[in-house]
Amino acid sequence: MTPQSFLDSFRTAGAGIVHALVTGRNFKIELGFAVAAIILGLTLGISTVEWAVVCVCIGVVLGAECANTALETLVDLVSPEYNELARITKDCAAGAVLINAIAALFVAAFIFLPKMLALVGLM
């Protein structure tokens, strides 16, 4: 196998992201939440540090979802029939995404809720 150029590495990574987007329902949902967080951040005027935290959360969740998609695809390739170990592998990968998504939800609550409550005069 010949080594890829730097640009080819970006192309293949992009193809993986597109695959996760096209085939993954959860990736689409998480991307929707990411867009909502960006719109909310713009609307509420969050600080530079808050933007950094929001962007890291978005990257972690979407990155974990891509890794989950890759792992599920690999498990399906090597274990096309039902296998309890394959199920556990897929469940753990999905659990990792869920943990990241819940953490991101807490971050969103800490950043956005006080600003939203202040906006309606409740803080």
Phi, psi and omega in degrees: 000128180279143180294146179279151171285166179302317180294320178298325178298320177293322179297314182291323176297318177298321178297323177294318178296316179298319178300314179298322180291315184288321187262343188256113177300315182294324177300318179297317179297313181294324176295322176299317176295324178297315179297318178298319179295321179295315179297317179296318178298318177294318181294318185270354178064050181292158184286170178299317179295318178297320176300317180299316180294316179298315180296320177297316179300315179300313180298319181295314182293311181293323177296318177296323178294321176297316178297320178298317178298316179297316181294318178298320178296317179296316179298317178298325180292313186274343181221073183295330176272164180298137177214130183300322179292324177295319178299314180299317179301312181294320180295319180294320178295317177295323178297323178298319177296317181298317178301315179296319181294320178294318177300318179296325178295319176297317178300314179301319179297316180295323183276313190271322185301312180301322180291321180291319179295321177295324181297324180263008175081020180262002177222000000 
